[in-house]
């Protein structure tokens, strides 16, 4: 008879105990009930607690809230499952189960690989390579998917979940209005009030697992001034009062909403009242949201949209930005709030400040967000040079990974506090690799490269539904952030072996050939031989794309022959492979015509593809973000 003892009282450890009980009973269906108790002096059974509860080494735990250290000392009857913080105790449970053969390959029950077997001894200790390992909501969201991905990311020992915006209405609305698929699915209108309730539900699930909760991002240049940014990147019809308009950035000689979009509109940050209004509003939010681990304070979205008034021209935008951060710190200190703040090096603020510095580094973390970088290569340390000088609203977009990294190194001359990156592999870029094998390798290489430039992890901006045709990209992402010494090929093979059973090698080869045939760099728009025609004009590659149907036929044959496997997750994976074969055929048809220069015909084929594949949206929605993918690939 197995027993589980909680060595200390903590709600996350309570959840960890329930998870251990659930999966032990699934692995050993005849083992009987497993009692859970709070017993600080327990000496037998499974014992869950912090490292210090068992007198285990804590010398490598520099910051218990951030450092995830897992230690397991267990035999066939139980043992110690310990962590450096309550979240790490939950991770110890999942690691123990993984060492005993369990895998989580997709979100939800259908993504679980739980073998029937007796548990074996495990002796394991590991400190996570990075302190920030997470994901931020993006794309088209529906609530069940959100709840399942929060659960799934914890199972992969990812420790950060971010919810962008006070009310992430625009992301939810994209799904519930069924954007890019309106002719197949009628809209299901929702309200901002409903989305706010759903956000609170997500927060509860994040807290249940003890994950770092990162909140907000854009919106601080609008909401504190009574301008709604709930509509996201849509133009506003809101009337802006004259007294508020005086705070907006001057662009093209006028104080106005930039492109009509509040979320994209910066402010006249040289005005002290602008900085104070922002600092007070952020402090108010912090006081009312003390469940947040880090509040992200970003400026407006968009680039080259900063104030051109004479006073603002005297300093870089990042100098004024740091002034706001310092004033915010003073106000939080006055209110006796320990809130942590993330400031961002993004578009114009990639250019580091020249006069201002953060006065209280202990409150802040720097987020490096190279949205404009090329994803066809990682950072080559030998190619990094000095960044160019800032020219207000006239600077050239840095494209290469090295050109972007130069800005980070410039920031790091004065900033020596926590620093991690905000990445976009799961935003548009995974859509440019239908086989996912190239983007998976790029993610792995980027993680190793970022570590060399002093970054302590990644939070990915991207869809929560990045599992079509499978979850290999996210699986590699989580594994490499957790252990930067992991072997890429071993991680990939482990995933495919559990996901596809005895046919895993053939399936892996299929996806590798699909990735090669489409060519990630081509779909990124970096292979056109004549950009005056279009970004995808390449007649030679059109011939390569014509080979995709034959490759897809092989994938379809594998899926049809293995459609009824005894392991549920493998049947699900084969079903996705079947749909993926059709997806690859249709997309290749469109792109081959586009590559040959047939723009009008390609557009017609694209519209047909969008409609026809949209019929599967409901079937695939747990795994495939139809709106985000179609928006990223639109002709």
N, C-alpha and C positions, 0 to 999 in steps of 0.2 A: 504494500500500500504506500503510495507516494503522498507526501505532505509538502506544503509550501508555507514557510514562515517569513513574515515581514519583520525585519529587525528594527525598523523605525517607522513611525507613523508619517506618511506622506501620500498625498493623493495620486501622484505619478507612480509611486511604488505600488499603490493599491491596484492601479491599472495594469502595471507590469505583472503582478501576481495573477490577475485574471487572464491576461494573455498567455502566460506560461501554462496555466491550467487548461485553457481551451485547446492549445496546440498539443500538449501532452496527451490529452484525451483523444484527440484526432489521430495522433500517431499510434496510440495504444488503446484502441476502442474497448478492449476487454479489461483494462486496468482498474476499472471501478472509479468511484468518485475520488476527487483529490481535495482534501480539506485545506483551506487557507486560514491562517491565524496570524494575529499580531503577537509575536513572542520574541522580545529582545534577547533573551538568553538561550535561544534555541541552539542545539548542538548537532542536530541531525536533520534529515530531509533537505529540501531546497531552501536556502536562506538568501533573502534579497535585502540588500542594504548598501550603504556607502562604503567605500574602501576603508575609511577610518573605523567603521563599525566592527570590522574584522581584524583590525590592526595591520592592514595591508599597506604596502609602500605608497606614499603620496608625494614623493620627492619630485616627480615630474609633473605635478599638477600646480601650475603657476597661478592660474585663475580658475577656480572651481566652476564658476558660472559658464565659462567659455570652453575650457579644456574637457574633452570627452575621453576619459580613460575607462576601459572595460577590462575587468579581470574575472576569469571563470576558473574555479577549481572544483570539478565535479566528477563523481564516479557513477556507476549504474543506478545508485539509489538516491542521488541528489548531490547537493554541495553548495558552494558559494557562488552566487551571481552578483557581482558588485560593480559599482561605478563611481566616478568622481563627483557625480551630481545625480539627482533623481532621474533625469532624462537618460543618463548613461546606464542606470540600472535597467531601464526599459531596453536600451540597446544591448545590454548583456543578455537579456532574455532572448532577443531575436538572434544574436550571434550564437548563443548556445543551441538554439533550434536549427540554425543554418549549419553549424558544425555537425549536427545530427541529421543532415540531409534535407531540411526544409528549404524551399526557395519561394520568393515572391517575384513573379515574372511580369505580371500586369496588376493594376489596381483591382480590388474587389475579389469576391470569393472565387470567381472563375480564373483568376490569375495565380492561384495558390498551387504549389506543388508540395504536398505533404505526404511523405512516404509512411507506410505502415511498418513500424519497426520498433524494437526496444531501444531506449536511449543508451548511448555509449559514453565512456569517460571523455571529458574535455578539459584540457589545461591550456588556457589562452590568456594573454594580456596584450593590449594594444592601446596606444594613444593616437587619436585621430590626427592625421597629418595637417589638417586645416581646421580653424575655429569656426569658419562660416561655410556651411555646406547646404545650399538651399535653392528655393524656387520662388518666383513671384508670379502672381496671377496675370494672365494675358489671354488674348484670343477670345473665343466665344465660350462662355462659362455656363454650365447648369449645375444646380446645387448638389445633386447626388454625386456628380463627378468630383466636385470640390471636396466633399467629405471623404470620398474614397481615396483621393490623391493625398490628402493630409495623412491619412492612415498609411498609405503605401510608402510615402517618403520616409516616415519614421521607421518602417520595416527595413529600409535600405540604409538606416543610420544616418540620414540627413537631418540636420539639427535646426534649420532655419526655414520658416515659412513666412512669406511676405504677402500682404494684401494691399495692393496699391489703391489709393484714393480713400477719402472719408466714406464715400458711397461708390463702390465700383460698378455703377449702373451701366456704363457703356459696354463693359465686357459681357455682363449678363444679358443685356438687351440684344446684343448681336446674336446670341444663341436663341433666345426666346422669340425673336422676330424672324428667325431662320434666314438670316442674310445669306445671299447667294444660292438660296434654295426655296425661294418664296413660291415657285410654281409647283413644288412637291409637298410642302408643308405649310399650312396656314399659320399666320402669326399668333403668338400667345402673349399678349401685352402684359407687362409687369410694371410695377411702380418703384420709384426710389425707396419708398418706405419698406417694401418687401425685401429689396436687396439689402437694406441696412439690417433688417432682421436676420437675413441669411449670413451677412458678415459676422454678426454677433455669434451665430451658431458655429461658424468656422473658428472664431476665436476660442470658443469653449473646447472644441476638438483639439486645437493647437495646445491649449493649456493642459488638457487631460494628459498629453504626452510630454509635457515639459519642454516643448520646442521653443527656441527663440522666436518671438513674434515681432516681425518688422512691419511697420505700418506707414501709410501715406505715400509720399513722393511728390508728384506734381500737384498743383492746386493752391499752394501757399501764396502765389502772386495774384490770386483772384479772390478766394473765399474771405480772407480777412477784410476785404474792402467791399463786401456785400455783392460780389459778382459770382454767380453760380458757375461752377465748372463741371457739374454733374453730367452734362451732355457729352463730356469727353472732347473729342476733336471736331465736333460739329460747330458750325457758326452759330453765334448767339443772336437772338432777337431782343435781348434784354436792353432796356434803355439805361445808359450809363449816366448818372448824375454829373453835373459839371464839376462839383467839388471832388468827385472820385476820378474823373477824367484827368484832372491835374496831376494825379499820381502815376498815370500810365506812361510808358516809355515813349519818347519822341522817336518816330521812325518816318523817314521821308518827309520830315518837316511838320509832322502832326502827331498829337497825342491821341491814340486810338487803339482799339483792339487789333492785334496783329492778325491780319487775314480774317478778322471778324470772330476769332476763336479765343475766348478767355484763357483756356488752358495753355495757349501758345504765347500769351502776352506777358512781356516783362514789364518792370516798373522803373520809375525814376529813382534809382536806389541812392542817389546822392542826397535826396531829401531826408533829413532826420526823421520826420514824421512817418515816412514810408517804412523805414527800418524799425522804428518803434512799434508801429501797428502790426507788422509781421511778427516781431518778437513776442508781443503781448498775446497775439492770437495763438501762436505755437505753444506758449507757456500755458494758456488756458486749456488747450487740447491735451497737453501733457498731464495737467492736474486732473483732468476728467478721465484719462485713459492710462492709469498707472499699471495696467496689465501689459503694456507695450514694452518690449525689450529695447527696441531702437526705433525712434521716430525719424523717418527720412524727410529731410527738408531740402527739396529740390527747387530750382527756379522754374521758369516756364519751359515748356517743350519747344522744339524748333531750334533753329540756329540763325545766327547773324540778325538777331531781333532785339538787341539791347539799346538802351536809351542813347540818343545822339545829341542830347542837350550839352551845352558848353561845360556845365559842372560835372556831368557824368563822364565826359571825355577825359577828365583829369586823371582818372584811375581806371585800371582794368575792372571788368565786371566781378572778377573773383576777389578783388580787394574790398569792394562794397559788400559782397557776399559774406566775407569773413567778418566784416563789421557787424552784420546782422547776427552771425553766429556768436560773437562775443557779447553782444547785447542780450541775446537769448540766454546765454549762460548766466549772465548777471541776474536776469529775472528769475530763472529757475533756482538759482542759489538763494535769492531773496525769499522765494516761496518754500525753501527747504525741500526741493524736489530733486531726486537723484536720477532723473530721466536721462537716458543716453540718446545722443543725436548723431545722425549720419548726414554729412555734407558730401556733395558730389562733384567730381571732375567730369563734366559732360558738355559736349559741344563748346560753347564760348568759355565755360569755366575749365576746360582742359588747360587753358593758359593759366598757369599758377600766379598767385598774387605777387606783387613786387614790393608792397609796403606793409601790408597787414599780416598778422600771424594769429593763430588760435592761442588764446591766453591760458586756457584750461584744457590741455590735451586729454585729461582723464575722462572728460565727458563725451568726447567725440570719436568718430571713426570716419575715415575717408573712403568714399566709394568711387572707383575708377570705372567709367562707363564708355568704352570705345565703340559706340553704335555704328560709326561710319567705317570701321576697319574692314579689310578684305578677309574672307574666311577660307581662302585657298592656301594659306600658309600660316604657321605660327611664328612667334618672335624668334629671330636670329640675333642673339646678343651682340654679335660682331658688327651688325648693320645699324645699330642704334646711334643716331647722331643728336645734336642739339636741336630743340624745337625752334621754329621760326618766331619772330617777334609778332606780337598781337597787333592786328590792324582792325579797329572796331568795325564790325559788320562787313568786313572785306577780306577776311582771312580765307585761305584755301583749305579745303577739306583734306585732312590726312587720311590716306587710304591703307597703306601697308601697316602690318602689325608693328613693325619697328618704328615707323613715324608716329604712331599713336603712343607707343611705349615711351618715346622721348618726353612726352608731356608728363607722364607719370613720374619718371625719374626727376624731372624738374620740380614737381610738387614735393617729392621725397627729400629734397635738399633741406627743407625746413620742417616738413611734417614727418614725425617719427612715431606717431601713434598707430593704432590699428588701421589696417588698410586692406580692403578686399575689392573684388571686381564685380560689376554688374554686366552679365554677358547675354548674348542674343542667339546662341545656337538653336534654341527651341522656339524662337520667334519665327522669322521667315526662313532661316537658313536650312533647317532640317527639311523644309519642303523642297529644297533644291537638290536633294539626294534621295530619290525614291527607294533605293536599296538600304539606306542608312549606314552603309559600311564606311563611306568616306567621312561623313560627319562624325561618326563615332571615333574614328582615329584622330580627327582634328580636335575633338573635345579632349581626348587623352593627352595629346601633344600640347594643347593650350594650357592644361592644368600644370603640366611639368614646367612649361616655359614661364607661366605666371609666378610659380614658386621661386624661380631664379631672380625675378625682379621684386621680390619681397612682398608679394600679395598673400594674404592668409585665408584664401578661399574665394568662392564664387556664389553669388545669388543669380540664378538664371531668370531672365525675362522671357516668358514663353507660354505656350498653350499648356494646359493641364492634361491635354489628351494627345500626348506624344508617343502613341503606342501603335501606330500603323506604319508598316506591317507588323511591328513588334516593339518591345521596349529596350532594345539593345543600347541605344544611344544614352538613355537615362541610366541604365544599369552600369555602363562604363563610367559615366559621369560620377555617380555615387561612389563607385568602387575606387576610382582614382583620387577623389577628394578625401576619402577615408584613409587610404593608404597609397601615398604617391610612389611607393616601391612595388605596387602590384604589377603583375605581368599582363599586358594588354591582351595578348592572344589567349592566355589562360582564362581571363575573365570572359572574353567573347565565347570561347568554346564551352565554358561552364553554362553560360546562358542558353546557347543553342542546344546543348545536350539535354537540358531539362525541359526546354520549351518544345522541342520537336521529336524527342525520343530517338529511336534507332536511325532515323533518317536525317539526323541533324546536320551531318556533313554536306549532304546533297542540298539541303535548304540553305545552308551558309554559302555554299558555292553559287547558288542561284542568286542570292541577294548581292553577292560580290560582283557577279556579271551584270546585274541590273545597274548597280552603281557605276560600274565602268562604262557601260553603254551610254547612259544618259550624260555622264561626265559632269560632276559637281561644278567645276569651273565654268562650263558652258551654261548651265542653268543659272549660275550666279551672274551671267551676262558679261563674262570676261573672255569670251572666245570669239566674238564677232570679228569677221574679217573686213567688215565695212559698217561702221557705226552710223554712217549717214543713211543706211538702209534700215537697220534695226539692231538692237543689242544682241540678237540671236542669229544674225545672218552668217551662215557657215555651210555652204553647199557640201563640203566634204563630210561634215558631221551629220548632215541629213542622211547620208548613206549608212552611217553607223546606227543612227536611230531606227532605221528600217530593219535592223536585226533584232530589235526588242521583241516583236511578236513571237519569234521562234523561241527566244529565251523564256518569255512568259508562258508559252505552251508547256515547257518543261516544268515550270512551277505549278501550273494548273494540274498537270498530271500527278505530281507528287501530292498535292492537296486532295485530289479526288481519290487517290489510292489509299489515303490515310485519314479519311474524314471521320472515322469512328474509332478512334484510339481509346483505350480504357482509362487513360489519365485525362481528366476533364480539361486541364489547362492546355494540353497538347491538341485536343480536338478544337478548342477555341483558336489556337495559333494556326492550325491548318485551315480553318474557316477564313481567317484573316488573310492567309496566303492565297486562297482562292480568289478573294475579292481583289487582292493586290495584283494578281496577274492581269485581271481585266483593267484595273487602274493604269498599270504600266503600259499596256497595249494602247489605250486611248490617249494617254498623255504623249506617248511616243509618236502617235499619228499626228497630233497637233504640232509638236515641236519639229518633226521632220519637214512638214510643209513650211513652217515658220523659218527654219534654217535654210530652206531652198529659196526663200524670198516671197513666198505666197502669203502675204500678210492678210489679205481679205479672206481667203479661203481658210487660213489658220484661225481667224476670229470666228468664222462660222462653225468650224469643227470644235473650237473651244466652248462655244455656247452650247453645242449639242452634248459635249462631254460633261459640262457643268450640270446640265439638266439630267442626263441619264444616270450619272454616278450619284447624283443627289437623291435618287430613289433609295439608296442604301443608307442614307444618313441615320435614320432611326436604328437600323441594325448595327451600325458601326459606331454610334456616337460615344460610347465609352472609351473608344480607342482612337478615333479619327476626328479631328477638328475640321469639319467640312468648310466652314466659313473662313477660318484662318488660312487653310491651305489654298482654297480657291482665290482668296484675296491676294495671297503672296505670289501665286502663279499666273494671275490674270494677264491676258494678252493686251 
